[in-house]
């Protein structure tokens, strides 16, 4: 009987550990040891243009309001959930655009919460009939909150009963961080080809709350992007025009490197998209499928990330939604300074 009870207790303790320590391991790896912090990422890159490159501020003929929602690893609850709002507009008097972003990111079921608030300014330079450039600056603050009271470490678990005992083993500072943040970007367009580079977190602020930790800096994120709009036609019964748009995006943040290849097909009000994501390794990371609907002053997009890595069975992919509203008077005087980027 005693042997049976011991096994039962051990099984119960393993269940507690298996459910709770995965979260702890992620926290420890990400913030206590040598790993670096990273930004939340979106799969609908061009449905969140200011987030990808500050130079996109004011590059639409209308004022633009963008809402984004992403749920990553939904099978594990609200493990990684991100909400984003941006607004931008072109101002002729300033020869450029102004914008604003408010991003809320919830990680590890609320263990880490962050709010990013920033303003954008871009300056437009027309270099020819079909060629123009924009340079953008983003400045704001990052507020990070760590709920360390919910963390459970192996040393806090009684090996005989499985009860939670002991104290949090790592000395921490105040669980709230408010830090300034600065980014910039450059984008250009030549006829139907667009391109750009963005560098985020120029000051590489520290987000660590571990006392004496010097490894919690948020590294700079470098983004290179390029794409094109190619017009094609149906050759059979239907002769309606549609547009193909191939794209490439490279991102690097610390030791993390990612290469994305995508293709959009736009036919009237409907957009289809497919992306392939690779972390510069032999094994691919994810395949992304998208569908969107477009009107003159409204866009809606949905995408699903299907994980191709070993995390597939655990993560169950990611869902993402985007809604874009265009309003105000159409600025016909800036047609030659409008980015012809895809809607998602």
C-alpha positions as CSV (number, residue, x, y, z in Angstrom):
1,X,0.0,0.0,0.0
2,X,2.8,2.4,0.8
3,X,4.5,1.6,-2.5
4,X,1.3,2.3,-4.4
5,X,0.8,5.6,-2.6
6,X,4.3,6.6,-3.4
7,X,3.8,6.0,-7.1
8,X,0.5,7.9,-7.0
9,X,2.1,10.8,-5.3
10,X,5.0,10.7,-7.8
11,X,2.5,10.7,-10.7
12,X,0.6,13.6,-9.3
13,X,3.8,15.5,-8.7
14,X,4.9,14.9,-12.3
15,X,1.6,16.2,-13.6
16,X,2.1,19.4,-11.6
17,X,5.6,19.8,-12.8
18,X,4.7,19.0,-16.5
19,X,1.9,21.6,-16.5
20,X,3.7,24.4,-14.7
21,X,7.4,24.0,-15.4
22,X,7.2,24.5,-19.2
23,X,6.2,28.1,-18.5
24,X,9.0,28.5,-16.0
25,X,11.6,27.0,-18.5
26,X,10.6,29.5,-21.1
27,X,10.9,32.4,-18.6
28,X,14.3,31.2,-17.4
29,X,15.7,30.7,-20.8
30,X,14.4,34.0,-22.1
31,X,15.2,36.3,-19.3
32,X,17.6,34.8,-16.8
33,X,20.3,33.3,-18.9
34,X,21.9,34.3,-22.2
35,X,18.9,34.5,-24.5
36,X,17.8,37.9,-25.8
37,X,14.4,39.6,-25.7
38,X,12.5,39.8,-29.0
39,X,9.6,41.8,-30.4
40,X,6.2,40.3,-31.0
41,X,5.9,39.6,-34.7
42,X,3.0,39.6,-37.2
43,X,2.5,37.5,-40.3
44,X,0.4,40.1,-42.2
45,X,3.4,42.3,-42.7
46,X,1.8,44.9,-44.9
47,X,-1.5,45.1,-43.0
48,X,0.7,46.5,-40.2
49,X,3.0,48.8,-42.2
50,X,4.1,51.2,-39.5
51,X,5.1,48.3,-37.3
52,X,7.4,47.0,-40.0
53,X,9.0,50.3,-41.1
54,X,8.5,53.8,-39.7
55,X,9.0,55.2,-43.2
56,X,5.5,53.9,-44.3
57,X,3.9,56.7,-42.3
58,X,1.8,58.9,-44.5
59,X,2.2,56.8,-47.7
60,X,-1.5,56.3,-48.5
61,X,-3.8,58.8,-50.2
62,X,-6.2,58.5,-47.3
63,X,-5.8,58.8,-43.6
64,X,-5.3,55.2,-42.3
65,X,-6.4,53.5,-39.1
66,X,-5.2,49.9,-38.6
67,X,-6.3,47.3,-36.1
68,X,-4.4,44.0,-35.7
69,X,-4.9,40.9,-33.5
70,X,-2.7,37.9,-33.2
71,X,-3.1,34.8,-31.1
72,X,0.0,32.6,-31.2
73,X,-0.1,29.0,-29.9
74,X,-3.9,29.1,-29.3
75,X,-4.0,25.5,-28.0
76,X,-2.1,26.6,-24.9
77,X,-4.5,29.3,-23.9
78,X,-3.6,33.0,-24.2
79,X,0.1,32.1,-24.4
80,X,1.1,34.9,-26.8
81,X,-1.6,37.4,-27.7
82,X,-0.9,40.8,-29.3
83,X,-3.2,43.7,-30.1
84,X,-2.1,46.6,-32.2
85,X,-3.5,50.0,-33.3
86,X,-1.8,52.5,-35.7
87,X,-3.0,55.7,-37.3
88,X,-1.1,57.7,-40.0
89,X,-1.8,60.5,-42.4
90,X,0.0,62.5,-45.0
91,X,0.4,66.3,-44.3
92,X,1.4,68.4,-47.3
93,X,2.6,71.3,-45.2
94,X,5.2,69.0,-43.6
95,X,6.0,67.2,-46.9
96,X,5.6,63.9,-45.1
97,X,3.5,61.8,-42.8
98,X,2.6,61.6,-39.1
99,X,1.5,58.5,-37.2
100,X,0.8,56.9,-33.9
101,X,1.0,53.3,-32.6
102,X,-0.3,51.6,-29.5
103,X,0.7,47.9,-29.1
104,X,-0.3,45.6,-26.2
105,X,1.5,42.2,-25.9
106,X,0.5,39.5,-23.5
107,X,3.0,36.7,-23.1
108,X,2.9,33.4,-21.3
109,X,-0.7,33.7,-20.1
110,X,-0.1,37.1,-18.5
111,X,3.2,36.5,-16.8
112,X,4.7,39.3,-19.0
113,X,2.6,42.2,-20.3
114,X,4.0,45.1,-22.4
115,X,2.6,48.3,-23.9
116,X,4.4,50.1,-26.6
117,X,3.4,53.7,-27.4
118,X,5.1,55.7,-30.0
119,X,4.8,58.5,-32.6
120,X,6.0,58.6,-36.2
121,X,7.2,61.2,-38.6
122,X,8.3,60.6,-42.2
123,X,9.7,62.9,-44.8
124,X,9.0,62.3,-48.5
125,X,11.5,63.0,-51.3
126,X,10.4,62.8,-54.9
127,X,13.4,61.8,-57.0
128,X,11.7,61.4,-60.4
129,X,8.4,60.8,-62.2
130,X,8.2,57.3,-60.8
131,X,10.8,57.2,-58.1
132,X,10.5,58.6,-54.5
133,X,11.9,57.9,-51.1
134,X,10.6,58.3,-47.5
135,X,12.6,58.5,-44.3
136,X,10.8,57.7,-41.1
137,X,11.5,58.2,-37.4
138,X,9.7,56.4,-34.5
139,X,10.0,57.6,-30.9
140,X,8.1,56.4,-27.8
141,X,8.1,54.3,-24.7
142,X,8.0,50.6,-23.8
143,X,6.2,49.7,-20.5
144,X,6.9,46.1,-19.4
145,X,5.2,44.4,-16.4
146,X,6.4,41.1,-15.0
147,X,4.1,39.0,-12.7
148,X,6.7,36.9,-11.0
149,X,4.4,35.8,-8.2
150,X,2.8,33.2,-10.5
151,X,6.2,31.5,-11.3
152,X,6.9,28.1,-9.8
153,X,10.5,26.7,-9.8
154,X,11.5,23.1,-9.1
155,X,13.1,24.0,-5.8
156,X,9.8,25.3,-4.6
157,X,8.0,21.9,-4.9
158,X,8.0,19.4,-2.0
159,X,9.4,16.2,-3.5
160,X,7.2,14.1,-1.2
161,X,3.8,15.7,-1.5
162,X,4.0,18.0,-4.5
163,X,3.0,21.0,-2.4
164,X,4.4,24.4,-3.3
165,X,6.8,25.6,-0.6
166,X,9.8,27.9,-0.4
167,X,10.5,31.3,-1.9
168,X,11.1,32.7,-5.3
169,X,14.8,31.8,-5.8
170,X,16.0,34.7,-8.0
171,X,16.4,38.3,-6.7
172,X,14.3,40.6,-8.7
173,X,13.9,44.4,-9.0
174,X,10.6,46.1,-9.3
175,X,8.5,44.1,-11.8
176,X,7.7,47.2,-13.9
177,X,9.9,48.8,-16.5
178,X,9.3,52.1,-18.4
179,X,12.0,52.8,-21.0
180,X,12.3,55.1,-24.0
181,X,12.7,53.6,-27.5
182,X,13.9,55.0,-30.8
183,X,13.7,53.5,-34.3
184,X,14.1,54.7,-37.9
185,X,13.5,53.5,-41.4
186,X,13.9,54.3,-45.1
187,X,11.6,53.1,-47.9
188,X,11.4,53.8,-51.6
189,X,9.4,53.0,-54.7
190,X,10.3,52.9,-58.4
191,X,7.3,52.3,-60.6
192,X,5.8,49.1,-59.3
193,X,8.8,48.0,-57.2
194,X,9.0,49.0,-53.5
195,X,11.8,48.4,-51.0
196,X,13.1,49.5,-47.6
197,X,15.2,49.0,-44.5
198,X,14.2,49.6,-40.8
199,X,16.3,49.5,-37.6
200,X,14.3,49.3,-34.4
201,X,15.5,49.8,-30.8
202,X,18.5,52.0,-31.5
203,X,19.3,52.4,-27.8
204,X,19.0,48.7,-27.0
205,X,17.1,49.3,-23.7
206,X,17.4,46.8,-20.9
207,X,14.2,44.9,-20.0
208,X,15.6,42.6,-17.4
209,X,14.3,42.7,-13.8
210,X,17.0,40.4,-12.4
211,X,19.3,42.2,-10.0
212,X,22.7,42.6,-11.6
213,X,21.7,41.1,-14.9
214,X,23.5,42.7,-17.9
215,X,22.1,40.3,-20.5
216,X,18.5,41.6,-20.7
217,X,19.0,44.2,-23.4
218,X,16.5,44.4,-26.2
219,X,18.7,44.0,-29.2
220,X,18.3,46.1,-32.4
221,X,16.0,44.6,-35.0
222,X,16.9,45.0,-38.6
223,X,14.3,44.5,-41.3
224,X,15.0,44.4,-45.1
225,X,12.0,44.2,-47.4
226,X,11.3,44.3,-51.1
227,X,8.4,43.5,-53.4
228,X,6.7,44.3,-56.7
229,X,3.3,44.5,-58.3
230,X,3.0,42.5,-61.6
231,X,-0.1,42.8,-63.7
232,X,-1.5,39.7,-65.4
233,X,-4.7,38.7,-67.2
234,X,-6.9,35.6,-67.4
235,X,-6.5,34.0,-70.8
236,X,-9.7,31.9,-71.0
237,X,-13.4,32.8,-70.7
238,X,-12.8,35.5,-68.1
239,X,-10.5,38.4,-69.1
240,X,-10.5,40.1,-65.8
241,X,-7.3,41.7,-64.6
242,X,-5.5,40.5,-61.5
243,X,-2.2,41.4,-59.9
244,X,0.6,39.2,-58.6
245,X,2.9,40.6,-55.9
246,X,6.1,38.7,-55.0
247,X,7.8,39.7,-51.7
248,X,10.8,39.1,-49.6
249,X,11.4,40.1,-46.0
250,X,14.5,39.5,-43.9
251,X,14.6,40.2,-40.2
252,X,17.4,39.9,-37.7
253,X,17.2,40.6,-33.9
254,X,20.2,39.5,-31.9
255,X,21.1,35.9,-32.8
256,X,17.5,35.4,-34.3
257,X,17.4,35.5,-38.1
258,X,14.4,35.0,-40.3
259,X,13.8,35.0,-44.0
260,X,10.2,35.2,-45.4
261,X,9.1,34.7,-49.0
262,X,5.6,35.5,-50.0
263,X,3.3,35.9,-53.0
264,X,-0.1,37.7,-53.2
265,X,-2.7,37.5,-55.9
266,X,-5.1,40.4,-56.0
267,X,-8.3,40.2,-58.1
268,X,-10.8,43.0,-57.7
269,X,-11.8,43.0,-54.0
270,X,-10.3,39.6,-53.0
271,X,-6.7,39.0,-52.0
272,X,-5.0,35.6,-51.6
273,X,-1.6,35.3,-50.0
274,X,1.0,32.6,-49.1
275,X,4.2,33.0,-47.3
276,X,7.1,30.6,-46.4
277,X,9.1,31.4,-43.2
278,X,12.5,30.0,-42.5
279,X,14.8,30.8,-39.5
280,X,17.9,30.2,-41.8
281,X,18.1,26.6,-40.9
282,X,17.5,23.3,-42.8
283,X,14.1,22.8,-41.2
284,X,11.4,25.3,-42.2
285,X,9.6,27.3,-39.6
286,X,6.1,27.9,-40.9
287,X,3.8,28.2,-43.9
288,X,1.3,31.1,-43.8
289,X,-2.0,31.2,-45.7
290,X,-4.0,34.5,-46.1
291,X,-7.2,35.7,-47.5
292,X,-8.5,39.3,-47.5
293,X,-11.3,41.5,-48.7
294,X,-10.9,45.1,-50.0
295,X,-13.1,48.0,-50.6
296,X,-12.1,51.6,-51.3
297,X,-12.1,52.6,-47.7
298,X,-12.1,49.2,-45.9
299,X,-9.9,46.2,-45.8
300,X,-10.1,42.9,-43.8
301,X,-7.6,40.1,-43.6
302,X,-7.2,36.7,-42.0
303,X,-4.1,34.6,-41.9
304,X,-3.1,31.3,-40.3
305,X,0.4,30.2,-39.5
306,X,1.0,26.4,-39.8
307,X,4.1,25.4,-38.0
308,X,6.5,23.2,-39.9
309,X,9.0,22.8,-37.0
310,X,8.9,20.5,-34.0
311,X,6.7,23.0,-32.2
312,X,3.8,22.1,-34.5
313,X,2.1,19.5,-32.2
314,X,2.4,21.9,-29.2
315,X,1.6,25.3,-30.8
316,X,-1.3,24.5,-33.2
317,X,-0.3,27.4,-35.3
318,X,-1.3,31.1,-35.0
319,X,-4.4,33.1,-36.0
320,X,-4.2,36.7,-37.1
321,X,-6.8,39.3,-38.0
322,X,-6.4,42.8,-39.5
323,X,-9.0,45.5,-40.1
324,X,-8.0,48.8,-41.9
325,X,-10.2,51.8,-42.3
326,X,-9.4,54.7,-44.8
327,X,-11.1,58.0,-44.2
328,X,-10.8,61.7,-45.0
329,X,-10.4,63.3,-48.4
330,X,-8.4,61.5,-51.1
331,X,-5.1,63.3,-51.6
332,X,-4.7,63.3,-55.4
333,X,-1.7,65.6,-55.2
334,X,0.4,62.7,-53.6
335,X,-0.4,59.9,-56.1
336,X,3.3,59.7,-57.0
337,X,4.2,59.4,-53.3
338,X,1.9,56.5,-52.5
339,X,3.3,53.1,-51.7
340,X,1.6,50.4,-53.8
341,X,2.1,47.7,-51.1
342,X,-0.3,44.7,-50.7
343,X,-3.2,44.9,-48.3
344,X,-1.9,42.1,-46.0
